[in-house]
Amino acid sequence: QLQKDLEEVKELLTKATRKRLRDVLLAEKHKLELEIKNQPPPKPKDAAEEEKSSLGGYTVKINNYGWDQSDKFIKIYISLNGVQKLPAENVQVNFTERSFDLLVKNLNGKNYTMTFNNLLKPISVEGSSRKVKTDTVLVMCRKKWEEKWECLTQVEKESKEKEKAAYDTSDPSEGLMNLLKKMYAEGDDEMKRTINKAWVESREKQSKGDIPMDI
């Protein structure tokens, strides 16, 4: 800012003709030159500030991904347009035995993060890695044991088991009731009307003795 002021004063000096005005401008020029000379050197940014400036923008949590597996690896595919243009250090993955964190810095002015905790089975930290392809980040989790995973996380497994238990009953009518309740809870208005109608009709048939089983 001081340098700009100095340049403007010099410009005015070339146009000034009256002595009094020139004297004032010369004095101001001398004062600015002294201030510029005595300015302290710019302080180096600390690591945190540099990290912040390199991040820029705001952070987006990645929720969409695809996954596959081989005998040795769990492979997670994350689509990010233009990610192959970033410097290698802008795509970071930190692995632990049962988790990984992905951070993609400064992609089109945004940062992207994804965290997987409680992986279904342990992975090898040393054997895991990431690859950057066209518009895609591939996270390669090396399996500790070569066996098939039914899902990615322990939470997914527990959720599936609970759902299976809800409908896997020895009483067929109880299983059907649970299924109808789930469909009713998750359905739209049209679905609810259909289920209500079917329920009323089944109760009417049952009362007439057409359906011996209580559904």
ABEGO torsion letter per residue (X at the ends): XAAAAAAAAAAAAAABABAAAAAAAAAAAAAAAAAAAABBBBBBBBAAAAAAAAAEEBBBBBABBBBBBBAABBBBBBBBBGAAABBAAABBBBBBAABBBBBBBGBGGBBBBBBBBGBABBBBAAABBBBBBBGBBBBBBBBABBBBBABABAAAAAAAAAAAAAABBABAAAAAAAAAAAAAAABBAAAAAAAAAAAAAAAAAAAAGABABBX
